[in-house]
Amino acid sequence: MSDFVKEAYELEEQLVSWRRDLHQIPEVGTYLPKTVAYIKERLEEMEISYTVYEDISCVFGILGQGEPCFLLRADMDALKVVEEADVEFKSTNGCMHGCGHDMHATMLLGAAKILKKHEDELKGTVKLLFQSGEENFQGAKAAVEAGILEKPEVDAAFAAHVIGSLPTGVILTGKEAMSAVYGFKITIKGKGGHGSMPEQTVDPINAGVQVYLALQALIAREKGGTEEAVLTVGQFSAGDVANVIPERAVLQGTLRTFNRDVRKRIIERINEMVPAVAAAYRCDTEIEVINDCPSVITDDAVTAHVDRVIKSSLPDMKVIGGAAHGMGSEDFAQITECVPSAYYMMGAGVADESKWVGQHNPKVMFNEDVLPAGAAIYAQVAAQWLEDNQN
């Protein structure tokens, strides 16, 4: 166990280099050609067998053989954000690794290198998933549908996420680590016309305002005080000029919940209420589902296993159980729904705390000191789980 940690820290310079390379080629969604090419090249250097799901830009590596089988996952897509972080390796292509996915991919590359060195000692199979499309909640679902959990069948899985506003050396875990997300787009259709004659039009902006207020009332009046739910409308667009009433208005937003019954009830009410409110103002509506991802619900036994690995191999790490529970969402949920899994949040705040900002901020920075620890955790969690779960 200590060998893995030692080997990870011996790779520190290489890990930083890989991370900075990836940081400068950020790509978004499920089309990541440069990122995929980079991961492929590294795996080929390590002589690790891999498959590329070209249509979804996911790379799947495999080590060892036989049963049982453990999956390690790292996301690698970025955000359509112009980087403002004060780092010499800043991205310049209009996109940014503002959520640390370059850190995750690097940690998994490091783990892959360590596990390859010890491949003959593995008591089963380790699958490596370098995943696209986490930010739009498409990548994990597509990977599952492509068969990532099959042949051999995955028995358990693990993923980690760095947090730039959490002290380095702190790790958070939780049963309900991340909420479900239901993303929606509401198009309200009216009748456009001259702004001086509103009586001859059907104003979709007016209807949209009423729909917006009604959506907020769902949270205020149709869920219990102890039920967790957040409904946010992040986009409201209509019209182009001041003196024209437009034909349509568009609202886009998200509903985040943990409880499936609460989620089902509020979604039903959105679909009942939106057309009814708009109809009162003579408008038609169309509701489109943008994304629909479940909650990250972790497994107690796999989480306890990861805890033991960290405490025995990296005793200076501070693991806080039950602290990972937030309304952000993460499509690793598509995997936790299928196999017992653990999900950890790793503190990666830079030394200067005045520079800490939240994820997705154009100025966010992550402490590269966590890269060896992350690589060691990934590698040891998988290898030890295989050894502990022999049939």
C-alpha angles and dihedrals in degrees: 000000000000089000091065092053092046091049092048092054090047086059094051097109091047091048093052090049093050092047093052092047091053092043091061096053103050116170131181137225124357098323108081106149098159093044093048091049090052094050091046091052092051093048091049090052088053091046091236118155113239145169126211121214092209097188092057100028095237122144119208119195127185134202132180124005144251130021143007105039129204126192125214115193132194125174117219109182123112139209134263090245128125106236119239099168115130098240129125092229094054118157115250103185098087094260129091143198089233095154099048099252089139086060091052094049090049093051090052091049088053091049090048091055092049094046092047089057088054098035094122089057096053113114094212140341131322118199120201117205117193098188135200129200103038093135092057093038093239106103104070093044090050091048092051091049089049090058104259091146094050139076096050098024113235114239099187140355143205136198134171134200128202119226117206094201096052123085116262109253095037121108125189126204133178144169094235096032100167134013130245117257130212112186119196141182119205118197114194115198122204137150118276128218148132116326090227092062108045091157088070093053139061103231113218092186092062090048090047092055090053091047090051092052092046091053090055090050089059090066094040097047113014104054130062122255091247094046114100116226136139123191117189130178104203099173131045113167132169139144134006107225136036100243100047126081104216130229095238147012127208129208122186125186150137138246116208123192143147102207114076094210092052090048093049092048096050093045089052090050092049089055092047099042104042097061091041094053093044091048089057086065093044095255131132122222141205122196118201124189108228097181138349117192128164128230124279100248112179130210118246096218096048090045091051089050092053090047091055092048093051095044093050099040102030104025093167090066114100110221114195112194121211093017097104102085117120143141094247115106135224129187093222077092088083087065097040087056090059106037137019106273146173126216124193133189112214122203111237103166114152119243093258102070091192087072095057114120133160128274116281091028112133089231098049117131132187128212110245089202088085094061098088092045091050093049091049092049093050092049098043095043091057098041095045093045091055091050093047095048104053113147 
